[in-house]
């Protein structure tokens, strides 16, 4: 199983290298067999249907526009898979080898608890080095009815921007793809719900998608103003008046970037990708934070986001960034459980060392038992 690979392997290993690891033998037959194994590794999910009161969706695509953007940004997608619909909930996620099992569970949970699952469209972002056709086939095999598109993210452009952080998994270039969704996704997608792969929903995603952003906010997310905000930046940052004044006149609070509602039109208009990149460039020159892709989001958006009920991100279930110890739920209602932190439920379940809350993730696991794998 995926989780049995040593943790010393980089979490950024391209999708096809790990899942088709037999290609390292340079044997065409082995590569073909590995591909077949992957396609049959996950069970087919049940099909879910819209309730009677779901709005109808209308195709609104501009083929010329989509072709230009996909060519310009080196994206992959099946031309027959059209994703430009109104009255749809658009969901963006990244896909990679280490988290494909989590991604499958997250997709299933979204569909199972949605009142209008057939109106839900997924946008999957993978590394440009990934085997996109194999990745797409894996999703389509388990979700043959799903409306989705796979995009390539040219993570080579991130090589000069990423600084090392406190945990190697946080340094994966694909973690930074959320900063580029406005460039990656077609212009017909105006608003997106971004989700990490280590979570499940137990509520209707349309409720989250309908979060009001107000007249000015670019994104919405649950805020945690009781967290020690200063800890997300180094003493170098806080001791420099020109930097610390970044948060002047802003009630800046921590928010987790694993669950966000983003207005892509406003993002594009404000060129927020460039603003994030500018902070990353500064980080390369002087160490102002330690925690991967999160701090640039805080620097640009903290204090200026629309609020979301905390029930939409019961985060931290994976423990801290070092030991991944078990944690309990935060007080209050639950619509989304998020195993952010080092510990992942599928890894702990496979090791027969699950945390109590991992049992809530297990019913969404689509991995077939080993004895049922096709030979």
ZAMARGU-4260 file (C-alpha; in steps of 0.2 Angstrom, whole numbers, plus 5000, padded with zeros to 4 digits):
<rodrens>
0) 5000/5000/5000 | 5005/5018/4997 | 5008/5021/5016 | 5021/5007/5017 | 5034/5017/5008
5) 5047/5024/5019 | 5044/5041/5026 | 5061/5046/5020 | 5055/5046/5002 | 5050/5064/4997
10) 5032/5068/4998 | 5034/5077/4982 | 5038/5061/4972 | 5029/5062/4955 | 5013/5053/4954
15) 5019/5041/4941 | 5036/5037/4949 | 5029/5030/4965 | 5013/5022/4959 | 5022/5015/4944
20) 5038/5011/4953 | 5041/4996/4942 | 5046/5007/4928 | 5062/5009/4937 | 5067/4992/4930
25) 5065/5000/4912 | 5054/4985/4908 | 5039/4989/4897 | 5030/4974/4903 | 5032/4979/4921
30) 5026/4997/4918 | 5011/4990/4909 | 5007/4979/4924 | 5010/4993/4937 | 4997/5003/4927
35) 4984/4990/4927 | 4987/4987/4946 | 4984/5005/4950 | 4968/5006/4940 | 4961/4992/4950
40) 4968/4997/4967 | 4953/5007/4972 | 4935/5001/4973 | 4921/5009/4962 | 4911/5022/4972
45) 4892/5021/4972 | 4884/5034/4961 | 4874/5048/4969 | 4860/5058/4962 | 4853/5075/4964
50) 4838/5079/4975 | 4822/5085/4967 | 4826/5103/4971 | 4843/5105/4963 | 4845/5118/4950
55) 4848/5113/4932 | 4865/5117/4925 | 4869/5125/4909 | 4885/5123/4899 | 4893/5140/4897
60) 4910/5136/4890 | 4920/5146/4878 | 4931/5133/4869 | 4943/5145/4861 | 4946/5153/4878
65) 4949/5136/4887 | 4961/5130/4873 | 4971/5145/4874 | 4973/5145/4893 | 4977/5126/4894
70) 4990/5128/4880 | 4998/5143/4889 | 4999/5135/4906 | 5004/5117/4900 | 4988/5109/4907
75) 4981/5092/4902 | 4963/5088/4901 | 4952/5077/4890 | 4944/5089/4877 | 4928/5079/4879
80) 4927/5083/4898 | 4918/5100/4899 | 4918/5108/4916 | 4911/5126/4912 | 4893/5125/4920
85) 4883/5138/4929 | 4874/5133/4945 | 4888/5121/4949 | 4899/5119/4964 | 4917/5119/4959
90) 4930/5110/4970 | 4949/5111/4968 | 4961/5098/4975 | 4979/5093/4972 | 4984/5075/4967
95) 5000/5066/4971 | 5006/5049/4975 | 5007/5050/4994 | 4989/5057/4996 | 4979/5048/4982
100) 4971/5037/4995 | 4966/5052/5005 | 4960/5061/4989 | 4948/5047/4985 | 4940/5047/5002
105) 4938/5066/5001 | 4929/5065/4984 | 4918/5051/4991 | 4913/5061/5006 | 4909/5077/4996
110) 4898/5067/4984 | 4889/5057/4998 | 4884/5072/5008 | 4880/5083/4994 | 4861/5087/4990
115) 4866/5090/4972 | 4881/5079/4969 | 4879/5079/4950 | 4881/5098/4950 | 4898/5096/4958
120) 4913/5098/4947 | 4931/5093/4952 | 4947/5102/4947 | 4963/5091/4951 | 4980/5099/4950
125) 4995/5087/4948 | 5013/5090/4945 | 5019/5092/4927 | 5030/5077/4929 | 5015/5066/4933
130) 5007/5053/4922 | 4991/5063/4919 | 4982/5049/4908 | 4985/5036/4922 | 4980/5048/4935
135) 4964/5053/4926 | 4960/5035/4923 | 4962/5031/4941 | 4949/5044/4946 | 4938/5039/4932
140) 4938/5020/4937 | 4932/5024/4954 | 4920/5038/4949 | 4915/5034/4932 | 4901/5047/4933
145) 4911/5061/4940 | 4913/5078/4931 | 4931/5082/4933 | 4947/5089/4924 | 4965/5086/4928
150) 4978/5100/4926 | 4996/5100/4926 | 5005/5112/4937 | 5023/5117/4931 | 5031/5116/4948
155) 5048/5119/4941 | 5044/5137/4942 | 5044/5135/4961 | 5061/5129/4962 | 5069/5146/4966
160) 5054/5152/4977 | 5052/5138/4990 | 5062/5139/5006 | 5064/5124/5018 | 5052/5123/5032
165) 5050/5113/5048 | 5043/5098/5039 | 5049/5091/5022 | 5031/5087/5017 | 5027/5106/5018
170) 5041/5110/5005 | 5032/5100/4991 | 5030/5112/4976 | 5012/5105/4974 | 5008/5113/4991
175) 5010/5130/4982 | 4997/5126/4968 | 4983/5134/4978 | 4992/5151/4975 | 4990/5148/4956
180) 4972/5142/4954 | 4967/5158/4946 | 4980/5154/4932 | 4977/5136/4931 | 4958/5135/4930
185) 4949/5142/4915 | 4941/5159/4916 | 4923/5152/4916 | 4927/5146/4934 | 4923/5161/4945
190) 4922/5154/4962 | 4931/5138/4969 | 4931/5128/4985 | 4948/5123/4989 | 4951/5107/4999
195) 4966/5097/5005 | 4967/5079/5002 | 4968/5074/5021 | 4950/5078/5025 | 4932/5072/5024
200) 4915/5081/5023 | 4900/5076/5033 | 4889/5090/5027 | 4883/5097/5011 | 4897/5106/5002
205) 4885/5118/4994 | 4883/5127/5011 | 4901/5130/5011 | 4902/5136/4993 | 4888/5148/4996
210) 4898/5157/5010 | 4896/5176/5007 | 4912/5185/5003 | 4905/5203/5005 | 4910/5217/4994
215) 4929/5215/4995 | 4935/5199/5002 | 4944/5187/4990 | 4943/5172/5001 | 4933/5165/5015
220) 4940/5152/5028 | 4937/5149/5047 | 4948/5161/5057 | 4956/5156/5074 | 4960/5172/5083
225) 4964/5163/5099 | 4980/5156/5091 | 4997/5164/5094 | 4998/5174/5078 | 5016/5180/5081
230) 5022/5162/5081 | 5020/5160/5063 | 5034/5173/5059 | 5051/5174/5065 | 5059/5187/5077
235) 5068/5194/5061 | 5051/5198/5054 | 5043/5206/5070 | 5059/5216/5074 | 5059/5224/5057
240) 5047/5239/5058 | 5044/5240/5039 | 5039/5221/5039 | 5029/5221/5055 | 5018/5236/5050
245) 5011/5224/5036 | 4997/5220/5049 | 4994/5237/5054 | 4976/5242/5054 | 4972/5223/5051
250) 4964/5211/5064 | 4975/5198/5058 | 4971/5180/5064 | 4977/5163/5059 | 4967/5153/5046
255) 4971/5136/5039 | 4973/5136/5020 | 4967/5118/5018 | 4949/5124/5017 | 4945/5140/5008
260) 4932/5148/4997 | 4940/5158/4984 | 4933/5171/4972 | 4944/5168/4957 | 4938/5184/4948
265) 4944/5195/4962 | 4960/5186/4964 | 4964/5188/4946 | 4959/5207/4947 | 4970/5210/4962
270) 4985/5199/4955 | 4986/5190/4972 | 4998/5177/4965 | 5011/5190/4962 | 5009/5197/4980
275) 5011/5180/4987 | 5027/5177/4976 | 5034/5193/4982 | 5034/5187/5000 | 5042/5171/4995
280) 5056/5180/4986 | 5059/5190/5002 | 5059/5174/5012 | 5073/5168/5001 | 5083/5184/5006
285) 5079/5184/5025 | 5071/5171/5035 | 5054/5178/5040 | 5044/5162/5043 | 5046/5143/5045
290) 5030/5135/5040 | 5029/5132/5021 | 5015/5139/5010 | 5004/5146/5024 | 5013/5161/5030
295) 5013/5170/5013 | 4994/5168/5013 | 4993/5175/5031 | 5004/5190/5025 | 4993/5194/5010
300) 4975/5190/5017 | 4975/5188/5036 | 4963/5201/5043 | 4954/5203/5027 | 4945/5187/5024
305) 4927/5183/5026 | 4922/5172/5041 | 4917/5154/5040 | 4910/5144/5054 | 4923/5133/5063
310) 4913/5118/5060 | 4919/5118/5042 | 4937/5115/5047 | 4940/5104/5062 | 4958/5104/5059
315) 4973/5097/5067 | 4967/5079/5069 | 4984/5073/5062 | 4993/5081/5077 | 5008/5092/5076
320) 5021/5094/5063 | 5033/5083/5072 | 5025/5068/5081 | 5007/5067/5074 | 5000/5062/5091
325) 4981/5059/5093 | 4970/5074/5096 | 4952/5077/5100 | 4939/5087/5091 | 4937/5105/5095
330) 4921/5109/5104 | 4906/5113/5094 | 4898/5106/5078 | 4907/5097/5064 | 4904/5098/5045
335) 4922/5094/5040 | 4936/5084/5048 | 4954/5088/5043 | 4969/5078/5047 | 4981/5092/5045
340) 4998/5089/5054 | 5010/5074/5052 | 4998/5060/5056 | 4987/5053/5042 | 4973/5041/5046
345) 4977/5029/5032 | 4995/5028/5038 | 4990/5025/5056 | 4976/5012/5051 | 4988/5002/5041
350) 5001/5002/5055 | 4987/4996/5067 | 4990/5011/5078 | 4974/5022/5074 | 4969/5036/5084
355) 4950/5036/5089 | 4945/5049/5076 | 4953/5039/5062 | 4938/5027/5063 | 4927/5042/5056
360) 4938/5042/5041 | 4939/5023/5038 | 4921/5021/5030 | 4926/5033/5015 | 4942/5023/5011
365) 4940/5016/4994 | 4957/5005/4994 | 4953/4987/4990 | 4959/4974/5003 | 4976/4967/4997
370) 4968/4950/4993 | 4956/4958/4981 | 4969/4966/4970 | 4969/4960/4952 | 4985/4950/4947
</rodrens>
